[in-house]
Amino acid sequence: MQRQVLVRNAHVVPGSGPELPGTDVLCTDGVSTAVAPGLGARAAPGCEVIDATGLTMTAGFVDADRHV
């Protein structure tokens, strides 16, 4: 069974492109699967919902100080 988490109304700062205020992020099994306003209708029944009003959500960052 897939686990979904819906982060609602976040100020999203993507890795590229403009900032997206008031945006929802739908994650399935820990992976962002959709980024858009009003994604509640796409969430599975019983989906965990996090209210991110007033919060900023960003893409994962790479630690540029590490050497591989």
C-alpha positions in Angstrom: 0.0 0.0 0.0 1.3 3.4 -0.9 1.7 6.1 1.8 0.7 9.6 0.7 1.3 12.9 2.4 -0.2 16.2 1.2 1.6 19.4 2.2 -1.0 22.2 1.7 -0.5 25.9 1.1 3.3 26.0 1.3 5.5 28.7 -0.2 7.4 26.4 -2.6 10.9 27.3 -3.8 11.8 24.9 -6.6 15.3 24.1 -7.7 14.6 26.1 -10.9 11.9 28.4 -12.0 9.8 31.0 -10.0 8.7 30.6 -6.4 5.2 29.2 -6.0 3.3 30.7 -3.1 0.1 28.9 -1.8 1.1 25.6 -3.4 0.3 22.0 -2.5 2.9 19.2 -2.7 1.7 15.6 -2.9 4.2 13.0 -1.9 3.8 9.3 -2.4 6.2 6.9 -0.6 8.5 9.8 0.2 8.7 11.2 -3.4 7.1 14.4 -4.6 4.6 13.3 -7.2 2.7 16.5 -7.9 3.2 20.2 -7.2 0.3 22.6 -7.8 -2.4 24.5 -6.0 -5.5 22.6 -4.9 -4.2 19.0 -4.9 -6.6 17.8 -2.2 -8.8 16.1 -4.7 -5.9 13.9 -5.9 -5.0 12.7 -2.5 -6.0 9.1 -1.4 -8.5 8.7 1.3 -6.8 8.7 4.7 -3.8 10.7 3.3 -1.9 12.5 6.0 -2.3 16.3 5.5 0.2 18.9 6.7 -0.9 22.5 6.8 2.1 24.5 5.7 0.5 27.9 5.8 3.3 30.5 6.5 6.0 27.9 5.9 8.5 27.6 3.0 9.2 24.2 1.3 12.3 23.7 -0.8 13.7 21.0 -3.0 16.5 18.9 -1.4 19.8 20.7 -1.3 23.2 19.2 -2.1 26.0 19.9 0.4 28.5 21.6 -1.9 31.2 21.4 0.8 31.3 17.6 0.6 33.8 15.9 -1.7 32.9 12.6 -3.3 
